[in-house]
Amino acid sequence: MTQTRSVRPWYRRMTGRRRDEPHRTSTPLELFFDLCFVVAVAQAADSLHHALSEGHIGLAAGHYLMVFFAIWWAWMNFTWFASAYDTDDDVYRVTTLVEIAGALILASGVPRAFAEGDFTTITLGYVVMRLATIVQWTRAAAGDPAHRPAALRYAGGVFVVQVGWLLRLALPDGWQIASFLVLVVAELLVPAVAERPGMTPWHPRHIVERYGLFTLIVLGEVVLVTSVAIQTGLDAGEHHLWSLATAGTVIVFALWWLYFDRPVEIASELRRALFWGYGHYLIFASVAAVGAGLAVEVDHERDGAHISNLTAGYAVAVPVAVYVVTLWALHVRRRRHGWLTAAFLATAALVLLTPLGPAPAHIVAVLLFCLVAVTVLVRRLTSTPDNATANDGAGPRDADE
């Protein structure tokens, strides 16, 4: 008796997947995509660390936000497209690998963007990623008649904006910031316009999982950056860094706990879904910046940073405060629990005051620990016995539905 083997086709008609598809989980290709993108995240965080340690505060912040937008936006567009149209045929895989190659080109240009303000390599890598996205949307338009208008609007919108990015390279320096902001707005409008008549069949729980996994990977990058910085100091005999290492560990653990305190379901309504998806730019960027800030704190403790105590403190405090406020807006606000809202906003405000006192990173760690304790207490008090049993270890579902 012969056995039949399932062979992956080289080409498959790209029809939309079901929004209610059971057991929709991240694929190995999606996970590989995330890991390769973290190379660009690591380059951005490392460049931010060194620029802050050298005292270039304004340029560092501006370049970081610009670079991180390119990384995040390309990742986000692939994630939502794959959730709706992942066929896993050979053409799809090759096209995705081209997007990854673009991410690696982008990553190679990050140091030059920070050092010289030259965004040429980053732009070229970004355009490579986005042109591959156009191929994907063109395939979707051909294979999914029900969503063809949306797919064609995506393909056309992405193409026009990419022409804008390439033309921006020829503009004089005085136009760089203004043109960047215009093109960012154009990029953000493409999904809002394309999805308006009828949303593509992205899978809500799959999207939540993908965002959670990328948050985990960026948190892991924070652990790596902080560990390397502290290890360098300890190898030099500076054992007083142990307390900073402890504070950094508590901060990272708290950031993880707060994000994953309760399962989240994103709304199916377009405006709220885009708000949730777009808001994660600040989540991802602030988490990566926390790692850079902790590395700056290590440099400052070792007298290797040309900055004041205040600046070193704000290198950690600002991204932590941004993270807490954004997490409140995305995950906590809709629960409409007054004590929890007060705890998040008060913590963010107090975090911003920590650089005015001694040992700001240590105080930030204490404040985040207290916020975690409050979230756990509120979850226990607001959970019925049945809910507590059904959601043991996970908590009740967020009300963002």
Contacts in CASP RR format, 6 or more apart in sequence:
PFRMAT RR
TARGET T0000
AUTHOR 0000-0000-0000
METHOD contacts of the structure
MODEL  1
MTQTRSVRPWYRRMTGRRRDEPHRTSTPLELFFDLCFVVAVAQAADSLHH
ALSEGHIGLAAGHYLMVFFAIWWAWMNFTWFASAYDTDDDVYRVTTLVEI
AGALILASGVPRAFAEGDFTTITLGYVVMRLATIVQWTRAAAGDPAHRPA
ALRYAGGVFVVQVGWLLRLALPDGWQIASFLVLVVAELLVPAVAERPGMT
PWHPRHIVERYGLFTLIVLGEVVLVTSVAIQTGLDAGEHHLWSLATAGTV
IVFALWWLYFDRPVEIASELRRALFWGYGHYLIFASVAAVGAGLAVEVDH
ERDGAHISNLTAGYAVAVPVAVYVVTLWALHVRRRRHGWLTAAFLATAAL
VLLTPLGPAPAHIVAVLLFCLVAVTVLVRRLTSTPDNATANDGAGPRDAD
E
8 88 0 8 1.000
8 89 0 8 1.000
8 90 0 8 1.000
9 89 0 8 1.000
9 90 0 8 1.000
10 89 0 8 1.000
10 90 0 8 1.000
10 91 0 8 1.000
11 89 0 8 1.000
11 90 0 8 1.000
11 91 0 8 1.000
12 87 0 8 1.000
12 88 0 8 1.000
12 89 0 8 1.000
12 92 0 8 1.000
13 87 0 8 1.000
13 143 0 8 1.000
14 85 0 8 1.000
14 87 0 8 1.000
14 92 0 8 1.000
14 139 0 8 1.000
14 140 0 8 1.000
14 142 0 8 1.000
14 143 0 8 1.000
14 144 0 8 1.000
15 85 0 8 1.000
15 143 0 8 1.000
15 144 0 8 1.000
16 84 0 8 1.000
16 85 0 8 1.000
16 140 0 8 1.000
16 144 0 8 1.000
16 146 0 8 1.000
16 147 0 8 1.000
16 200 0 8 1.000
16 201 0 8 1.000
17 24 0 8 1.000
17 83 0 8 1.000
17 84 0 8 1.000
17 85 0 8 1.000
17 86 0 8 1.000
17 201 0 8 1.000
17 203 0 8 1.000
18 201 0 8 1.000
18 203 0 8 1.000
19 201 0 8 1.000
19 202 0 8 1.000
19 203 0 8 1.000
19 204 0 8 1.000
21 203 0 8 1.000
24 83 0 8 1.000
24 203 0 8 1.000
24 205 0 8 1.000
24 206 0 8 1.000
25 206 0 8 1.000
25 209 0 8 1.000
26 206 0 8 1.000
26 209 0 8 1.000
26 210 0 8 1.000
26 213 0 8 1.000
27 82 0 8 1.000
27 86 0 8 1.000
27 88 0 8 1.000
29 86 0 8 1.000
29 88 0 8 1.000
29 93 0 8 1.000
29 96 0 8 1.000
30 79 0 8 1.000
30 82 0 8 1.000
30 86 0 8 1.000
30 210 0 8 1.000
31 213 0 8 1.000
32 100 0 8 1.000
33 75 0 8 1.000
33 78 0 8 1.000
33 96 0 8 1.000
33 99 0 8 1.000
33 100 0 8 1.000
34 75 0 8 1.000
34 213 0 8 1.000
34 214 0 8 1.000
34 217 0 8 1.000
35 217 0 8 1.000
36 100 0 8 1.000
36 103 0 8 1.000
36 104 0 8 1.000
37 71 0 8 1.000
37 74 0 8 1.000
37 75 0 8 1.000
37 100 0 8 1.000
37 103 0 8 1.000
37 214 0 8 1.000
38 217 0 8 1.000
38 218 0 8 1.000
38 221 0 8 1.000
39 103 0 8 1.000
39 104 0 8 1.000
39 107 0 8 1.000
40 71 0 8 1.000
40 103 0 8 1.000
40 104 0 8 1.000
40 106 0 8 1.000
40 107 0 8 1.000
40 110 0 8 1.000
41 68 0 8 1.000
41 71 0 8 1.000
41 217 0 8 1.000
41 218 0 8 1.000
41 221 0 8 1.000
41 284 0 8 1.000
41 288 0 8 1.000
42 107 0 8 1.000
42 221 0 8 1.000
42 224 0 8 1.000
42 225 0 8 1.000
43 107 0 8 1.000
43 108 0 8 1.000
43 109 0 8 1.000
43 110 0 8 1.000
43 111 0 8 1.000
44 64 0 8 1.000
44 67 0 8 1.000
44 68 0 8 1.000
44 71 0 8 1.000
44 110 0 8 1.000
44 288 0 8 1.000
45 221 0 8 1.000
45 222 0 8 1.000
45 225 0 8 1.000
45 288 0 8 1.000
45 289 0 8 1.000
45 291 0 8 1.000
45 292 0 8 1.000
46 225 0 8 1.000
46 292 0 8 1.000
47 60 0 8 1.000
47 63 0 8 1.000
47 64 0 8 1.000
47 67 0 8 1.000
47 110 0 8 1.000
47 111 0 8 1.000
47 113 0 8 1.000
47 114 0 8 1.000
47 115 0 8 1.000
48 60 0 8 1.000
48 63 0 8 1.000
48 64 0 8 1.000
48 114 0 8 1.000
48 288 0 8 1.000
48 289 0 8 1.000
48 292 0 8 1.000
48 293 0 8 1.000
49 225 0 8 1.000
49 291 0 8 1.000
49 292 0 8 1.000
49 293 0 8 1.000
49 295 0 8 1.000
49 296 0 8 1.000
49 299 0 8 1.000
50 114 0 8 1.000
51 59 0 8 1.000
51 60 0 8 1.000
51 63 0 8 1.000
51 64 0 8 1.000
51 114 0 8 1.000
52 60 0 8 1.000
52 292 0 8 1.000
52 293 0 8 1.000
52 296 0 8 1.000
52 305 0 8 1.000
52 307 0 8 1.000
52 311 0 8 1.000
52 315 0 8 1.000
53 295 0 8 1.000
53 296 0 8 1.000
53 299 0 8 1.000
53 300 0 8 1.000
53 304 0 8 1.000
53 305 0 8 1.000
53 306 0 8 1.000
53 307 0 8 1.000
54 305 0 8 1.000
54 306 0 8 1.000
55 305 0 8 1.000
55 306 0 8 1.000
55 307 0 8 1.000
55 311 0 8 1.000
57 307 0 8 1.000
57 311 0 8 1.000
59 114 0 8 1.000
60 114 0 8 1.000
63 113 0 8 1.000
63 114 0 8 1.000
63 117 0 8 1.000
64 114 0 8 1.000
64 285 0 8 1.000
64 289 0 8 1.000
65 285 0 8 1.000
66 113 0 8 1.000
66 119 0 8 1.000
66 180 0 8 1.000
67 110 0 8 1.000
67 113 0 8 1.000
67 114 0 8 1.000
67 122 0 8 1.000
68 281 0 8 1.000
68 284 0 8 1.000
68 285 0 8 1.000
68 288 0 8 1.000
69 184 0 8 1.000
69 281 0 8 1.000
70 106 0 8 1.000
70 122 0 8 1.000
70 126 0 8 1.000
71 103 0 8 1.000
71 106 0 8 1.000
72 280 0 8 1.000
72 281 0 8 1.000
72 284 0 8 1.000
72 285 0 8 1.000
73 187 0 8 1.000
73 281 0 8 1.000
74 99 0 8 1.000
74 103 0 8 1.000
74 106 0 8 1.000
74 126 0 8 1.000
74 129 0 8 1.000
74 130 0 8 1.000
74 133 0 8 1.000
75 214 0 8 1.000
76 277 0 8 1.000
76 280 0 8 1.000
77 130 0 8 1.000
77 133 0 8 1.000
77 158 0 8 1.000
77 191 0 8 1.000
78 96 0 8 1.000
78 99 0 8 1.000
78 129 0 8 1.000
78 133 0 8 1.000
79 207 0 8 1.000
79 210 0 8 1.000
79 211 0 8 1.000
79 214 0 8 1.000
80 191 0 8 1.000
80 200 0 8 1.000
80 202 0 8 1.000
80 207 0 8 1.000
81 133 0 8 1.000
81 136 0 8 1.000
81 137 0 8 1.000
81 140 0 8 1.000
81 200 0 8 1.000
82 96 0 8 1.000
83 202 0 8 1.000
83 203 0 8 1.000
83 206 0 8 1.000
83 207 0 8 1.000
83 210 0 8 1.000
84 140 0 8 1.000
84 200 0 8 1.000
84 201 0 8 1.000
84 202 0 8 1.000
84 203 0 8 1.000
85 136 0 8 1.000
85 139 0 8 1.000
85 140 0 8 1.000
85 144 0 8 1.000
85 200 0 8 1.000
86 92 0 8 1.000
91 139 0 8 1.000
92 136 0 8 1.000
92 139 0 8 1.000
95 132 0 8 1.000
95 135 0 8 1.000
95 136 0 8 1.000
96 132 0 8 1.000
98 128 0 8 1.000
98 129 0 8 1.000
98 132 0 8 1.000
99 128 0 8 1.000
99 129 0 8 1.000
99 132 0 8 1.000
99 133 0 8 1.000
101 128 0 8 1.000
102 125 0 8 1.000
102 126 0 8 1.000
102 128 0 8 1.000
102 129 0 8 1.000
102 132 0 8 1.000
103 125 0 8 1.000
103 129 0 8 1.000
105 121 0 8 1.000
105 124 0 8 1.000
105 125 0 8 1.000
105 128 0 8 1.000
106 121 0 8 1.000
106 122 0 8 1.000
106 125 0 8 1.000
106 126 0 8 1.000
106 129 0 8 1.000
108 121 0 8 1.000
109 121 0 8 1.000
109 122 0 8 1.000
110 122 0 8 1.000
112 118 0 8 1.000
112 121 0 8 1.000
113 119 0 8 1.000
113 121 0 8 1.000
113 122 0 8 1.000
119 169 0 8 1.000
119 176 0 8 1.000
120 169 0 8 1.000
123 165 0 8 1.000
123 166 0 8 1.000
123 168 0 8 1.000
123 169 0 8 1.000
126 165 0 8 1.000
127 162 0 8 1.000
127 165 0 8 1.000
127 166 0 8 1.000
130 158 0 8 1.000
130 161 0 8 1.000
130 162 0 8 1.000
131 162 0 8 1.000
133 158 0 8 1.000
134 155 0 8 1.000
134 156 0 8 1.000
134 158 0 8 1.000
134 159 0 8 1.000
134 162 0 8 1.000
137 151 0 8 1.000
137 152 0 8 1.000
137 154 0 8 1.000
137 155 0 8 1.000
137 156 0 8 1.000
137 158 0 8 1.000
138 151 0 8 1.000
138 155 0 8 1.000
140 147 0 8 1.000
140 151 0 8 1.000
140 154 0 8 1.000
140 200 0 8 1.000
141 148 0 8 1.000
141 151 0 8 1.000
141 152 0 8 1.000
141 155 0 8 1.000
142 148 0 8 1.000
144 151 0 8 1.000
147 198 0 8 1.000
147 200 0 8 1.000
147 201 0 8 1.000
149 197 0 8 1.000
150 194 0 8 1.000
150 195 0 8 1.000
150 197 0 8 1.000
150 198 0 8 1.000
150 199 0 8 1.000
150 200 0 8 1.000
151 194 0 8 1.000
151 200 0 8 1.000
153 190 0 8 1.000
153 193 0 8 1.000
153 194 0 8 1.000
154 190 0 8 1.000
154 191 0 8 1.000
154 194 0 8 1.000
157 190 0 8 1.000
157 193 0 8 1.000
157 194 0 8 1.000
158 190 0 8 1.000
160 186 0 8 1.000
161 183 0 8 1.000
161 186 0 8 1.000
161 187 0 8 1.000
161 190 0 8 1.000
164 183 0 8 1.000
165 183 0 8 1.000
168 175 0 8 1.000
168 176 0 8 1.000
168 179 0 8 1.000
168 180 0 8 1.000
168 183 0 8 1.000
171 179 0 8 1.000
188 278 0 8 1.000
191 274 0 8 1.000
192 270 0 8 1.000
192 274 0 8 1.000
195 270 0 8 1.000
196 270 0 8 1.000
199 268 0 8 1.000
199 270 0 8 1.000
199 273 0 8 1.000
204 265 0 8 1.000
204 266 0 8 1.000
204 268 0 8 1.000
205 265 0 8 1.000
207 266 0 8 1.000
207 277 0 8 1.000
208 263 0 8 1.000
208 264 0 8 1.000
208 265 0 8 1.000
208 266 0 8 1.000
211 277 0 8 1.000
211 280 0 8 1.000
212 259 0 8 1.000
212 260 0 8 1.000
214 284 0 8 1.000
215 259 0 8 1.000
215 280 0 8 1.000
215 283 0 8 1.000
215 284 0 8 1.000
215 287 0 8 1.000
216 256 0 8 1.000
218 284 0 8 1.000
218 287 0 8 1.000
218 288 0 8 1.000
219 252 0 8 1.000
219 255 0 8 1.000
219 256 0 8 1.000
219 287 0 8 1.000
220 252 0 8 1.000
221 288 0 8 1.000
221 291 0 8 1.000
222 252 0 8 1.000
222 255 0 8 1.000
222 287 0 8 1.000
222 288 0 8 1.000
222 290 0 8 1.000
222 291 0 8 1.000
222 294 0 8 1.000
223 252 0 8 1.000
225 291 0 8 1.000
225 292 0 8 1.000
225 294 0 8 1.000
225 295 0 8 1.000
226 245 0 8 1.000
226 248 0 8 1.000
226 252 0 8 1.000
226 291 0 8 1.000
226 294 0 8 1.000
226 295 0 8 1.000
226 298 0 8 1.000
227 245 0 8 1.000
229 294 0 8 1.000
229 295 0 8 1.000
229 298 0 8 1.000
229 299 0 8 1.000
230 241 0 8 1.000
230 244 0 8 1.000
230 245 0 8 1.000
230 298 0 8 1.000
232 298 0 8 1.000
233 241 0 8 1.000
233 298 0 8 1.000
233 302 0 8 1.000
234 241 0 8 1.000
234 242 0 8 1.000
236 302 0 8 1.000
238 301 0 8 1.000
238 302 0 8 1.000
240 301 0 8 1.000
241 298 0 8 1.000
241 301 0 8 1.000
241 302 0 8 1.000
243 362 0 8 1.000
244 294 0 8 1.000
244 297 0 8 1.000
244 298 0 8 1.000
244 301 0 8 1.000
244 361 0 8 1.000
244 362 0 8 1.000
246 365 0 8 1.000
247 359 0 8 1.000
247 361 0 8 1.000
247 362 0 8 1.000
247 364 0 8 1.000
247 365 0 8 1.000
248 294 0 8 1.000
248 361 0 8 1.000
248 365 0 8 1.000
250 365 0 8 1.000
250 366 0 8 1.000
250 368 0 8 1.000
250 369 0 8 1.000
251 290 0 8 1.000
251 294 0 8 1.000
251 316 0 8 1.000
251 320 0 8 1.000
251 361 0 8 1.000
251 364 0 8 1.000
251 365 0 8 1.000
251 368 0 8 1.000
252 290 0 8 1.000
254 365 0 8 1.000
254 368 0 8 1.000
254 369 0 8 1.000
254 371 0 8 1.000
254 372 0 8 1.000
255 287 0 8 1.000
255 290 0 8 1.000
255 320 0 8 1.000
255 323 0 8 1.000
255 368 0 8 1.000
257 372 0 8 1.000
257 375 0 8 1.000
258 324 0 8 1.000
258 327 0 8 1.000
258 368 0 8 1.000
258 371 0 8 1.000
258 372 0 8 1.000
258 375 0 8 1.000
259 283 0 8 1.000
259 327 0 8 1.000
259 331 0 8 1.000
261 331 0 8 1.000
261 372 0 8 1.000
261 375 0 8 1.000
261 376 0 8 1.000
261 379 0 8 1.000
261 395 0 8 1.000
262 331 0 8 1.000
262 379 0 8 1.000
262 394 0 8 1.000
262 395 0 8 1.000
262 396 0 8 1.000
262 397 0 8 1.000
262 398 0 8 1.000
263 391 0 8 1.000
263 394 0 8 1.000
263 395 0 8 1.000
263 397 0 8 1.000
263 398 0 8 1.000
264 331 0 8 1.000
264 397 0 8 1.000
264 398 0 8 1.000
264 400 0 8 1.000
265 397 0 8 1.000
265 398 0 8 1.000
265 400 0 8 1.000
265 401 0 8 1.000
266 272 0 8 1.000
266 273 0 8 1.000
266 276 0 8 1.000
266 277 0 8 1.000
266 400 0 8 1.000
267 273 0 8 1.000
267 276 0 8 1.000
267 400 0 8 1.000
267 401 0 8 1.000
272 400 0 8 1.000
275 330 0 8 1.000
276 330 0 8 1.000
276 400 0 8 1.000
279 326 0 8 1.000
279 329 0 8 1.000
279 330 0 8 1.000
280 330 0 8 1.000
282 322 0 8 1.000
282 323 0 8 1.000
282 326 0 8 1.000
283 323 0 8 1.000
283 326 0 8 1.000
283 327 0 8 1.000
283 330 0 8 1.000
285 319 0 8 1.000
285 322 0 8 1.000
286 319 0 8 1.000
286 320 0 8 1.000
286 322 0 8 1.000
286 323 0 8 1.000
286 326 0 8 1.000
287 319 0 8 1.000
287 323 0 8 1.000
289 318 0 8 1.000
289 319 0 8 1.000
289 322 0 8 1.000
290 316 0 8 1.000
290 319 0 8 1.000
290 320 0 8 1.000
290 323 0 8 1.000
291 319 0 8 1.000
292 315 0 8 1.000
292 319 0 8 1.000
293 315 0 8 1.000
293 316 0 8 1.000
293 319 0 8 1.000
294 316 0 8 1.000
294 361 0 8 1.000
296 305 0 8 1.000
296 307 0 8 1.000
296 312 0 8 1.000
296 315 0 8 1.000
296 316 0 8 1.000
297 312 0 8 1.000
297 313 0 8 1.000
297 315 0 8 1.000
297 316 0 8 1.000
297 361 0 8 1.000
299 305 0 8 1.000
299 312 0 8 1.000
300 307 0 8 1.000
300 309 0 8 1.000
300 312 0 8 1.000
300 313 0 8 1.000
305 312 0 8 1.000
307 315 0 8 1.000
309 355 0 8 1.000
310 355 0 8 1.000
310 356 0 8 1.000
311 355 0 8 1.000
312 355 0 8 1.000
312 360 0 8 1.000
313 354 0 8 1.000
313 355 0 8 1.000
313 360 0 8 1.000
313 361 0 8 1.000
314 355 0 8 1.000
316 360 0 8 1.000
316 361 0 8 1.000
316 364 0 8 1.000
317 351 0 8 1.000
317 352 0 8 1.000
317 354 0 8 1.000
317 355 0 8 1.000
317 360 0 8 1.000
317 364 0 8 1.000
318 352 0 8 1.000
320 351 0 8 1.000
320 364 0 8 1.000
320 368 0 8 1.000
321 348 0 8 1.000
321 349 0 8 1.000
321 351 0 8 1.000
321 352 0 8 1.000
324 344 0 8 1.000
324 347 0 8 1.000
324 348 0 8 1.000
324 351 0 8 1.000
324 368 0 8 1.000
324 371 0 8 1.000
325 344 0 8 1.000
325 345 0 8 1.000
325 348 0 8 1.000
327 344 0 8 1.000
328 341 0 8 1.000
328 344 0 8 1.000
328 345 0 8 1.000
328 348 0 8 1.000
330 400 0 8 1.000
331 398 0 8 1.000
331 400 0 8 1.000
332 340 0 8 1.000
332 341 0 8 1.000
332 344 0 8 1.000
333 341 0 8 1.000
334 398 0 8 1.000
334 399 0 8 1.000
334 400 0 8 1.000
335 398 0 8 1.000
335 399 0 8 1.000
336 399 0 8 1.000
337 378 0 8 1.000
337 382 0 8 1.000
339 374 0 8 1.000
339 378 0 8 1.000
340 374 0 8 1.000
340 375 0 8 1.000
340 378 0 8 1.000
343 371 0 8 1.000
343 374 0 8 1.000
343 375 0 8 1.000
343 378 0 8 1.000
344 371 0 8 1.000
347 367 0 8 1.000
347 368 0 8 1.000
347 370 0 8 1.000
347 371 0 8 1.000
350 367 0 8 1.000
351 364 0 8 1.000
351 367 0 8 1.000
351 368 0 8 1.000
354 360 0 8 1.000
354 361 0 8 1.000
354 363 0 8 1.000
354 364 0 8 1.000
354 367 0 8 1.000
357 363 0 8 1.000
379 395 0 8 1.000
379 396 0 8 1.000
380 388 0 8 1.000
382 396 0 8 1.000
383 391 0 8 1.000
383 395 0 8 1.000
383 396 0 8 1.000
387 395 0 8 1.000
387 396 0 8 1.000
388 395 0 8 1.000
391 397 0 8 1.000
END
